[in-house]
Amino acid sequence: MSAIAVYRYLVPVMWFGWAVYWRASSRNVKRTVWHESLPSRLSYIVPLALAGLLLSVPNLPLPVPALQARFLPVAAWPFVIDAVLTGAGLFFSVWARQYFGTNWSGAV
């Protein structure tokens, strides 16, 4: 596999694998006693969905030029740091979900 393919696909594959695990493990949890309101839930789901869209669409023309400016050099080290931090965060969330077991809930 070429380095370009690793750069292009590693982080999305990690996120996709995490999403599949998260969805599969959400089936075996206890019923939530309290449910949050739709506006409350949308207050964090909409920004997350927007961020996912902005990150997943390559070369998206944005009306704010500063958002298209490169602030890190083209090098391997920013990608390595990104991949390690992403992997650590995803691993931590999987560990937390397994630790709490059936007591896991999105509502705190």
C-alpha positions as CSV (number, residue, x, y, z in Angstrom):
1,M,0.0,0.0,0.0
2,S,1.4,3.4,-0.9
3,A,2.0,6.2,1.6
4,I,-0.7,8.3,-0.2
5,A,-3.3,5.6,0.3
6,V,-2.4,5.3,4.0
7,Y,-2.7,9.1,4.4
8,R,-6.0,9.1,2.6
9,Y,-7.7,6.1,4.1
10,L,-6.3,5.3,7.6
11,V,-8.2,7.9,9.7
12,P,-11.6,7.4,7.8
13,V,-11.2,3.6,8.2
14,M,-10.6,4.0,11.9
15,W,-13.7,6.2,12.3
16,F,-15.8,3.8,10.2
17,G,-14.7,0.8,12.3
18,W,-15.5,2.7,15.4
19,A,-18.9,3.7,14.1
20,V,-19.7,0.0,13.2
21,Y,-18.6,-1.1,16.7
22,W,-20.6,1.7,18.4
23,R,-23.8,0.9,16.5
24,A,-23.4,-2.8,17.2
25,S,-22.7,-2.3,20.9
26,S,-25.7,0.1,21.3
27,R,-28.1,-2.8,21.0
28,N,-27.3,-4.5,24.4
29,V,-27.8,-1.7,26.9
30,K,-30.3,-1.0,29.6
31,R,-33.3,1.0,28.7
32,T,-32.8,4.8,29.4
33,V,-35.0,6.1,32.2
34,W,-34.7,9.7,31.1
35,H,-34.8,11.0,27.6
36,E,-33.6,14.5,26.5
37,S,-35.6,16.8,24.4
38,L,-35.2,16.9,20.6
39,P,-33.8,20.5,20.6
40,S,-31.3,19.5,23.3
41,R,-30.2,16.5,21.2
42,L,-30.0,18.5,18.0
43,S,-27.8,21.1,19.7
44,Y,-24.9,18.7,19.5
45,I,-25.9,16.4,16.7
46,V,-26.2,19.1,14.0
47,P,-22.7,20.6,14.7
48,L,-21.2,17.1,14.7
49,A,-22.9,16.3,11.4
50,L,-21.7,19.6,9.9
51,A,-18.1,19.0,11.0
52,G,-18.3,15.5,9.5
53,L,-19.5,16.9,6.2
54,L,-16.8,19.6,6.2
55,L,-14.1,17.0,6.9
56,S,-15.3,14.4,4.4
57,V,-15.9,16.5,1.3
58,P,-12.5,17.2,-0.3
59,N,-11.9,20.6,-1.9
60,L,-15.2,22.0,-0.6
61,P,-15.4,25.6,-1.7
62,L,-15.8,27.6,1.6
63,P,-16.9,31.2,1.7
64,V,-14.2,32.0,4.4
65,P,-10.7,32.0,2.8
66,A,-9.0,31.5,6.2
67,L,-10.6,28.1,6.5
68,Q,-8.8,27.0,3.3
69,A,-5.3,28.2,4.4
70,R,-2.7,25.6,5.3
71,F,-1.2,26.2,8.8
72,L,0.9,23.0,9.0
73,P,3.7,22.1,6.6
74,V,3.2,19.2,4.2
75,A,5.1,16.5,6.1
76,A,4.5,13.1,7.7
77,W,4.7,14.1,11.3
78,P,1.3,16.0,11.4
79,F,-0.4,12.9,10.0
80,V,1.3,10.6,12.4
81,I,0.3,12.8,15.4
82,D,-3.3,12.9,14.0
83,A,-3.5,9.2,13.5
84,V,-2.1,8.4,17.0
85,L,-4.4,10.9,18.7
86,T,-7.4,9.7,16.8
87,G,-6.6,6.1,17.5
88,A,-6.1,6.9,21.2
89,G,-9.4,8.7,21.4
90,L,-11.4,6.0,19.7
91,F,-9.7,3.3,21.8
92,F,-10.6,5.2,25.0
93,S,-14.2,5.5,24.0
94,V,-14.4,1.8,23.2
95,W,-12.7,1.0,26.5
96,A,-15.2,3.2,28.4
97,R,-18.2,1.6,26.6
98,Q,-16.9,-1.9,27.5
99,Y,-16.1,-0.8,31.1
100,F,-19.7,0.5,31.7
101,G,-21.2,-2.5,29.9
102,T,-25.0,-2.5,29.8
103,N,-25.1,0.7,32.0
104,W,-23.8,2.8,29.0
105,S,-26.0,5.6,28.1
106,G,-25.7,8.7,25.9
107,A,-27.8,10.6,28.5
108,V,-25.7,11.7,31.5
